[in-house]
Amino acid sequence: MTAWTFADIPDQTGRTAIVTGANTGIGLETARMLAQKGADVVLACRNAEKGAAAVAQIFADKPSGTVTVEALDLSDLDSVAAFSAAFAAKHEKLDLLINNAGVMVPPLGRTKQGFELQFGTNHLGHFALAARLSPLVLKTPGARFVIVSSTAQAFGSINFDDLNWERRSYVPFRAYGQSKLANTLFALELSRRLTAAGSDVRATSAHPGWTATDLQRTMGAARFFNPLLAMKPHDGALPTLRAATDPSAQTGTYWGPDGLFELRGAPAPARVSKAGKDEAVAARLWEVSEKLTGLSFSLAPAAKHRAA
């Protein structure tokens, strides 16, 4: 079977996309390739200076689409609210919300609202962003929510008694695994709820395998093995792009590299862990996330659309 590549991305002219964490790595490559295919891409970045540099880098390739940058700090729910309101004031639709940004195995930290940094940023920040922007997505024909997870979801567990690591000794990689499992559970629960609401909007997810990015800056082992094993960000972004643009990527599907242990290779259907398939945990996580963020989704479609 022929590998899925950049050439397989359908024309994106006229489509509007948000890519979080698009100033570097996989997010930057995702935004760059969407712009090359004609999309109007908003880079949602915490660091405005790095975001502006990313815009200049993408424009250097003379894309057929447009690229702008807007400030978004997913570790601050107030920033999520401000970004969403500003975007909604300027746009009447949203074709692709690509929840890509994340933090990986830092020392124990807290978001502005007091959540453990990885769970608060990687999951709750994106949950809040998707909730606030869902009215725009729901009224856009062929729109998709895309959530970027990780192979670490297979090692994660959701500890509802201590989601924010207030009573346990902090283990950064276990906290990372919890946050990425939460991404997978969120994507699948969102897909189920969209389907139940009669919406043709899709919720898909993806992981980049082992890709060398700035996200691994706190991991000494990654810096050692990356030159030998890791994919380049261009290749690591392809599973996300397939989840976002491939007409055959149905709601609820999960995409990753097709090589050994899904570490590298061309984008293909990936394996969801047993924990990621637990619908009871997913439903409970959804309810807890609504309570923690103070937000809920309105998923009834504005009108029945034909899927893209």
C-alpha positions in Angstrom: 0.0 0.0 0.0 1.3 3.4 -0.9 2.4 5.6 2.0 0.3 8.7 2.8 2.3 11.8 2.2 2.0 15.6 1.9 0.9 15.1 -1.7 -2.3 13.3 -0.4 -3.5 16.3 1.6 -6.6 17.6 -0.2 -6.8 21.3 -1.3 -7.6 23.4 1.8 -8.4 26.6 0.0 -11.1 28.5 1.8 -10.7 26.5 5.0 -9.8 28.1 8.3 -7.6 26.3 10.8 -6.3 26.9 14.3 -3.1 25.1 15.3 -2.1 25.4 18.9 1.6 25.4 19.8 2.4 26.2 16.1 5.6 28.1 16.7 7.8 25.0 16.7 8.1 21.3 15.9 5.1 19.4 14.9 2.7 22.3 15.2 4.8 24.5 13.0 5.0 21.8 10.3 1.2 21.2 10.6 0.5 24.9 10.1 3.1 25.2 7.3 1.7 22.3 5.3 -1.9 23.4 5.7 -0.9 26.9 4.5 0.9 25.3 1.5 -2.4 23.6 0.6 -4.3 26.9 0.8 -5.7 27.1 4.3 -6.0 30.2 6.3 -4.1 29.2 9.4 -4.1 30.9 12.8 -1.0 30.0 14.9 -2.1 30.0 18.5 1.1 30.5 20.5 2.0 31.4 24.1 5.2 33.2 23.0 4.3 36.0 20.5 7.9 36.6 19.4 8.4 32.9 18.5 5.0 32.9 16.9 5.9 35.8 14.7 9.2 34.1 13.7 7.1 31.0 12.7 4.8 33.1 10.6 7.9 34.6 8.8 9.3 31.1 8.3 6.0 29.8 6.8 5.7 32.8 4.5 9.2 32.3 3.2 7.8 29.1 1.5 5.3 31.4 -0.3 2.2 29.4 0.7 -1.1 29.8 -1.2 -2.9 30.2 2.1 -2.6 32.9 4.8 -0.9 32.7 8.2 -1.4 34.8 11.3 -0.5 34.5 14.9 -2.6 35.1 18.0 -1.6 34.8 21.7 -2.9 31.8 23.6 -1.6 30.4 26.9 -3.3 27.1 27.5 -2.1 27.0 31.1 -4.4 30.0 31.8 -8.2 29.6 31.2 -8.5 33.4 31.1 -6.2 33.4 28.1 -8.3 30.6 26.5 -11.4 32.8 27.0 -9.7 35.9 25.5 -8.3 34.0 22.5 -11.7 32.4 21.8 -13.6 35.6 22.0 -11.1 37.4 19.7 -11.2 34.6 17.2 -15.0 34.5 17.2 -15.2 38.2 16.6 -13.1 37.9 13.4 -14.3 34.6 12.0 -17.7 33.2 11.1 -16.5 29.6 10.8 -13.8 27.2 11.9 -13.0 24.2 9.8 -10.1 22.7 11.8 -9.3 23.0 15.5 -6.0 21.2 15.9 -5.2 20.8 19.6 -1.5 20.2 19.3 0.3 22.2 22.0 1.6 20.6 25.1 4.2 20.4 27.8 6.2 17.3 28.5 7.8 16.0 31.8 8.7 19.3 33.4 9.2 19.6 37.2 6.1 20.0 39.2 4.3 23.2 38.2 0.8 24.7 38.4 -1.3 26.5 35.9 -2.8 30.0 36.7 -5.9 28.3 38.1 -3.9 25.8 40.2 -4.0 22.6 38.1 -1.0 20.4 37.7 0.8 21.9 34.7 0.7 18.9 32.3 -3.0 17.9 33.0 -4.0 21.6 33.1 -2.3 22.5 29.8 -2.4 19.4 27.7 -6.0 18.4 28.6 -8.0 21.1 30.4 -6.7 24.0 28.3 -7.6 22.2 25.1 -11.0 21.0 26.6 -11.8 24.6 27.4 -10.7 25.9 24.0 -12.8 23.3 22.2 -15.8 24.0 24.3 -15.6 27.8 23.7 -15.0 27.4 19.9 -17.5 24.5 19.5 -20.3 26.8 18.2 -18.2 27.9 15.3 -17.0 24.4 14.6 -20.5 23.0 14.8 -21.9 25.4 12.2 -19.1 24.7 9.7 -19.7 22.0 7.1 -17.1 19.3 7.2 -15.3 20.6 10.3 -13.1 18.6 12.6 -11.7 18.7 16.1 -8.2 17.1 16.1 -6.6 16.2 19.3 -2.9 15.3 19.4 -2.1 12.6 21.9 1.0 10.4 22.4 2.1 6.8 22.7 2.4 7.7 26.4 -1.4 7.3 26.5 -0.7 3.6 26.7 1.1 4.0 30.0 -1.3 6.6 31.5 -4.0 6.2 34.1 -6.6 8.7 35.3 -6.4 9.2 39.1 -9.7 10.9 39.9 -8.7 11.1 43.6 -5.7 13.2 42.9 -5.8 14.5 39.3 -3.6 17.5 40.2 -0.9 15.6 42.2 -1.6 17.3 45.5 -1.3 14.2 47.7 1.2 12.1 45.8 4.9 12.4 45.2 5.2 13.9 41.8 6.4 11.7 38.9 6.7 13.8 35.8 6.3 11.0 33.2 3.3 9.5 35.0 1.7 12.9 35.0 2.5 13.2 31.3 0.9 9.8 30.7 -2.2 10.9 32.5 -2.5 14.0 30.5 -2.1 12.2 27.1 -4.5 9.5 28.1 -6.9 12.3 28.9 -6.4 13.6 25.4 -7.4 10.2 23.9 -10.4 9.8 26.2 -11.5 13.3 25.3 -11.2 12.8 21.6 -13.2 9.5 21.7 -15.9 10.9 24.1 -16.3 14.0 21.9 -16.7 11.8 18.9 -19.4 9.7 20.6 -21.3 12.9 21.8 -21.1 14.5 18.4 -22.5 11.3 16.8 -25.3 11.1 19.4 -26.2 14.7 18.8 -26.6 14.0 15.0 -23.7 16.2 14.0 -21.5 15.3 11.1 -18.5 17.2 12.6 -15.7 14.7 13.2 -13.4 14.3 16.3 -10.2 12.5 15.4 -6.9 12.1 17.2 -3.3 11.3 16.3 0.2 10.8 17.7 3.6 11.6 16.2 5.5 8.5 17.3 9.1 9.4 18.1 9.7 12.8 16.6 12.5 15.1 17.5 11.0 18.4 18.8 11.6 21.1 21.3 9.0 19.4 23.5 11.7 17.0 24.6 14.1 19.7 25.9 13.8 18.4 29.5 14.6 14.8 28.5 18.4 14.0 28.3 17.8 10.5 26.9 15.7 11.9 24.0 18.6 14.3 23.0 20.9 11.3 22.9 18.7 8.9 20.9 16.9 11.5 18.6 19.7 11.5 16.0 19.5 7.7 15.7 15.8 7.0 16.0 13.6 10.1 15.7 11.6 11.3 12.7 11.8 14.9 11.6 8.9 17.2 12.5 7.7 17.2 8.9 7.1 13.4 9.1 5.9 13.6 12.7 3.2 16.0 11.6 1.7 13.8 8.9 -0.5 11.7 11.3 -2.1 14.9 12.6 -2.6 16.1 9.0 -4.2 12.8 8.0 -6.5 13.0 11.0 -7.4 16.5 9.9 -7.8 16.2 6.2 -8.1 12.7 4.9 -11.7 12.1 3.7 -11.4 8.5 4.9 -10.5 9.6 8.5 -13.8 9.0 10.2 -14.8 10.4 13.5 -13.3 8.5 16.4 -10.3 7.3 14.5 -6.7 7.5 15.8 -3.7 7.9 13.6 0.1 7.3 14.1 3.2 6.0 12.3 2.9 2.5 10.9 6.4 1.3 11.8 7.6 -0.9 14.7 5.8 0.1 18.0 4.3 3.1 16.1 7.5 5.0 16.7 8.2 6.0 13.1 6.8 5.5 9.6 3.9 6.7 7.4 0.6 7.7 9.0 -1.9 4.9 9.4 -4.6 3.7 11.9 -3.0 3.5 15.4 -3.8 1.4 18.5 -5.8 2.9 21.3 -4.9 1.5 24.7 -7.4 -0.4 26.7 -7.6 2.5 29.1 -8.3 4.8 26.3 -11.3 2.8 25.2 -12.9 2.9 28.7 -16.2 4.7 28.0 -17.1 5.0 31.7 -13.8 6.7 32.5 -14.2 9.0 29.5 -17.7 10.1 30.5 -16.5 10.7 34.1 -13.5 12.7 32.8 -15.8 14.8 30.6 -18.0 15.7 33.6 -15.0 16.5 35.8 -13.4 18.6 33.1 -16.7 20.6 32.8 -16.6 21.2 36.5 -13.0 22.2 36.6 -13.2 24.5 33.7 -16.7 25.8 34.3 -17.6 25.1 30.7 -19.9 22.8 28.8 -20.3 21.9 25.1 -23.4 22.6 23.1 -23.1 19.9 20.4 -26.4 20.0 18.6 -25.6 20.9 15.0 -26.9 24.2 13.7 -27.9 22.4 10.5 -27.3 19.0 9.0 -24.2 19.3 6.9 -22.6 17.0 4.4 -19.3 15.7 5.7 -16.1 16.6 3.9 
